[in-house]
Amino acid sequence: MSGLADTVADLTGGLPEARMLSGLAWLGAGNAERACLDLRKAMDQGAREQKAGGQGCPEAQYHLGVALAKKGAWEEAARAFEAFAADNKASGRAPWARRAAELARARGGA
């Protein structure tokens, strides 16, 4: 896919938010595998950005959970959602992430 998000990521040197947009574009196109790759890259870039004093890209962790669930990787999705909720307690998505983790675990055990 040579979409806008890929172009933005290329032009910005791979800023975490741009990489996350690319992952979301892949997820929207039905390619959860590629989405996971880009979302993991966004998380890695975000972690480096945070170490340098930036804000990082915490939403990438949440969206990774969604992509993993789309792939049927339930346990890994649950861990991603739990990590997001633990690291972002003030986020409005934290309660949803905790619930998504519970649902992913239940689904994985089915």
HELIX and SHEET records of a PDB file:
HELIX    1   1 LEU A    4  LEU A   11  1                                   8    
HELIX    2   2 PRO A   16  GLY A   28  1                                  13    
HELIX    3   3 ALA A   32  LYS A   51  1                                  20    
HELIX    4   4 GLU A   59  LYS A   71  1                                  13    
HELIX    5   5 TRP A   74  ASP A   87  1                                  14    
HELIX    6   6 ALA A   94  GLY A  108  1                                  15    
END                                                                             
